[in-house]
């Protein structure tokens, strides 16, 4: 076998190894791509779930704030009513100096 034939055989073997190596590399890249796509899908699903949870928390917070404002208004109204009673009722003003009557305690517990 002459030198040219040997070089052609070696070149063919090297080309075959190169093609085989590139095929393995492409297969590895495809595997990595599929794995990254799955991770991306999982991340999107998780982000979607977190967005829903955040929205639910925002609604809950808004409801809580509305209830807090309602209760503050109710408290202010009751305080105004009590102040009016103290200003207009001498007996109510006298309660401040003594024990609170049972009827008033019962009214406040309602």
C-alpha positions in Angstrom: 0.0 0.0 0.0 1.4 3.3 -0.9 1.6 6.4 1.2 -1.3 8.2 -0.5 -3.6 5.2 0.1 -2.6 5.1 3.8 -3.2 8.9 4.1 -6.6 8.5 2.4 -7.5 5.6 4.8 -6.4 7.7 7.9 -8.2 10.7 6.6 -11.4 8.6 6.1 -11.1 7.1 9.6 -10.5 10.6 11.1 -13.5 12.0 9.1 -15.6 9.1 10.3 -14.5 9.8 13.9 -15.2 13.5 13.4 -18.7 12.8 12.1 -19.4 10.3 14.9 -18.1 12.8 17.5 -20.3 15.6 16.0 -23.3 13.2 16.0 -22.7 12.5 19.8 -22.3 16.2 20.4 -25.5 17.0 18.6 -27.3 14.3 20.6 -25.9 15.8 23.8 -27.0 19.3 22.8 -30.5 18.0 22.0 -30.7 16.3 25.4 -29.6 19.6 27.0 -32.2 21.5 25.0 -35.0 19.2 26.1 -33.9 19.5 29.7 -33.8 23.3 29.5 -37.2 23.3 27.9 -38.6 21.2 30.7 -36.9 23.5 33.3 -38.4 26.5 31.6 -41.9 24.9 31.5 -41.6 24.1 35.2 -40.4 27.6 36.0 -43.3 29.1 34.1 -45.8 26.9 35.9 -44.3 27.8 39.2 -44.4 31.5 38.3 -48.0 31.2 37.3 -48.9 29.6 40.6 -47.0 32.3 42.5 -48.8 35.0 40.5 -52.1 33.5 41.5 -51.0 33.3 45.1 -49.9 36.9 45.1 -53.2 38.0 43.6 -55.1 36.0 46.3 -53.0 37.7 48.9 -53.7 41.1 47.4 -57.4 40.5 47.5 -57.2 39.2 51.1 -55.2 42.3 52.1 -57.8 44.6 50.4 -60.6 42.8 52.2 -58.8 43.1 55.5 -58.1 46.8 54.9 -61.8 47.4 54.0 -62.9 45.6 57.2 -60.3 47.6 59.2 -61.8 50.8 57.8 -65.3 49.7 58.5 -64.5 48.8 62.1 -62.6 52.1 62.6 -65.8 53.9 61.4 -68.0 51.9 63.6 -65.6 52.6 66.6 -65.7 56.3 65.8 -69.5 56.3 65.6 -69.8 54.5 68.9 -67.2 56.8 70.5 -69.2 59.9 69.3 -72.4 58.4 70.6 -70.9 57.7 74.0 -69.5 61.2 74.1 -72.9 62.6 73.2 -74.4 60.6 76.0 -71.8 61.8 78.5 -72.4 65.5 77.4 -76.2 65.3 77.6 -76.8 62.9 80.5 -75.7 64.0 84.0 -76.1 60.4 85.3 -73.7 59.2 82.6 -71.1 61.8 83.6 -71.5 60.6 87.2 -70.6 57.0 86.1 -67.0 58.1 85.6 -66.6 58.6 89.3 -68.1 55.2 90.3 -68.4 51.7 89.1 -69.8 51.1 85.6 -73.5 49.9 85.8 -74.2 46.4 84.7 -76.5 47.6 81.9 -73.7 49.6 80.4 -71.3 46.7 80.6 -73.9 44.5 79.0 -74.4 47.0 76.2 -70.6 47.3 75.5 -70.3 43.5 75.3 -72.8 43.3 72.4 
